[in-house]
Amino acid sequence: MKSVIIIPSRMASSRLPGKPLIKIDGIPMIQRVWHQAVSSNLGDVYVACCETEVFDLIQNNGGNAIFTNPNLPSGTDRVYSAFSQIENASDIDCIINLQGDMPLIKPNHIKKVIEPLKNNFLIGTLATSLRKDEFTSPNITKVLVNWKNNNIGEAKEFFRSKNVRYDQAFHHVGIYSYTKESLMQFVDLPKSINEISLNLEQYRAMDSGMRIGIKFEPDIPLSIDTKEDLISAENIIKEINEKN
């Protein structure tokens, strides 16, 4: 499968303004995510951005950045906009949407998101272990899964808060894989009622009948949504650097 990784980046985060350029142990977050994507060796990596500061940072470090319209409604729309600007895009089989707030994700985790596409799902994503203290957090999206085999299953429901047993849910990881056709289909869809009411973009696909495949991988590191997450990530990176 010929793949491309596109990292949507936006400075106007409501909880952490300027998030892409926030430094974690001296290195901007978006640069760390870009580096992990490159290290996966899956294919070309692009940062889809609408700010000159982010564009220049990636380009000056030898990477590829693409300007996208700042008024696009979602990260997926930003990914599609960037993809449509890539030369020879028609040769690509798989588009990976890697969130720009995952500086700790491992290259091997990025590779795993392709597995659901190989099992005939239209969209792929990851789930990981859910800690008890995360179960009640509204900042963390959870998923219920109908498991099939090889730690791959179909997403039944995404939620932030729900009256279900803790051990039934998994921590959803915000990385996606698409075929060209499924990405084009997704961005052409109108927002669904569930997407709007739950503020979960995944329902735009599910409510239209697009099946989302889940690959389980244990202990995928956290994404950065809050100042507390930022502190935790920096402590983890400093600990790793000290061991090395």
Secondary structure as the mmCIF struct_conf table of DSSP 4:
data_model
#
loop_
_struct_conf.conf_type_id
_struct_conf.id
_struct_conf.beg_label_comp_id
_struct_conf.beg_label_asym_id
_struct_conf.beg_label_seq_id
_struct_conf.end_label_comp_id
_struct_conf.end_label_asym_id
_struct_conf.end_label_seq_id
STRN STRN1 SER A 3 PRO A 8
BEND BEND1 MET A 11 MET A 11
BEND BEND2 SER A 14 LEU A 16
TURN_TY1_P TURN_TY1_P1 PRO A 17 GLY A 18
HELX_RH_3T_P HELX_RH_3T_P1 LYS A 19 LEU A 21
STRN STRN2 LYS A 23 ILE A 24
TURN_TY1_P TURN_TY1_P2 ASP A 25 GLY A 26
STRN STRN3 ILE A 27 PRO A 28
HELX_RH_AL_P HELX_RH_AL_P1 MET A 29 SER A 39
TURN_TY1_P TURN_TY1_P3 SER A 40 ASN A 41
BEND BEND3 LEU A 42 LEU A 42
STRN STRN4 GLY A 43 CYS A 49
BEND BEND4 CYS A 50 CYS A 50
HELX_RH_AL_P HELX_RH_AL_P2 THR A 52 ASN A 60
TURN_TY1_P TURN_TY1_P4 ASN A 61 GLY A 62
STRN STRN5 ASN A 64 PHE A 67
TURN_TY1_P TURN_TY1_P5 PRO A 70 ASN A 71
BEND BEND5 PRO A 73 SER A 74
HELX_RH_AL_P HELX_RH_AL_P3 GLY A 75 SER A 84
TURN_TY1_P TURN_TY1_P6 GLN A 85 GLN A 85
BEND BEND6 ILE A 86 ILE A 86
TURN_TY1_P TURN_TY1_P7 GLU A 87 ASN A 88
HELX_RH_3T_P HELX_RH_3T_P2 ALA A 89 ASP A 91
STRN STRN6 CYS A 94 LEU A 98
TURN_TY1_P TURN_TY1_P8 GLY A 100 ASP A 101
TURN_TY1_P TURN_TY1_P9 PRO A 103 LEU A 104
HELX_RH_AL_P HELX_RH_AL_P4 PRO A 107 LYS A 112
TURN_TY1_P TURN_TY1_P10 VAL A 113 ILE A 114
HELX_RH_AL_P HELX_RH_AL_P5 GLU A 115 LYS A 118
TURN_TY1_P TURN_TY1_P11 ASN A 119 ASN A 120
BEND BEND7 LEU A 122 LEU A 122
STRN STRN7 ILE A 123 THR A 128
HELX_RH_AL_P HELX_RH_AL_P6 LYS A 132 PHE A 135
TURN_TY1_P TURN_TY1_P12 THR A 136 THR A 136
TURN_TY1_P TURN_TY1_P13 PRO A 138 ASN A 139
BEND BEND8 ILE A 140 ILE A 140
STRN STRN8 LYS A 142 ASN A 149
TURN_TY1_P TURN_TY1_P14 ASN A 150 ASN A 151
STRN STRN9 ILE A 152 PHE A 159
BEND BEND9 ARG A 160 SER A 161
BEND BEND10 ASN A 163 VAL A 164
HELX_RH_3T_P HELX_RH_3T_P3 TYR A 166 GLN A 168
STRN STRN10 PHE A 170 TYR A 178
HELX_RH_AL_P HELX_RH_AL_P7 LYS A 180 ASP A 188
BEND BEND11 LEU A 189 LEU A 189
HELX_LH_PP_P HELX_LH_PP_P1 PRO A 190 SER A 192
HELX_RH_AL_P HELX_RH_AL_P8 ILE A 193 LEU A 198
TURN_TY1_P TURN_TY1_P15 ASN A 199 ASN A 199
TURN_TY1_P TURN_TY1_P16 GLU A 201 GLU A 201
HELX_RH_AL_P HELX_RH_AL_P9 GLN A 202 MET A 206
TURN_TY1_P TURN_TY1_P17 ASP A 207 GLY A 209
STRN STRN11 ILE A 212 PHE A 216
TURN_TY1_P TURN_TY1_P18 PRO A 218 ASP A 219
HELX_LH_PP_P HELX_LH_PP_P2 ILE A 220 SER A 223
BEND BEND12 THR A 226 THR A 226
HELX_RH_AL_P HELX_RH_AL_P10 LYS A 227 LYS A 243
#
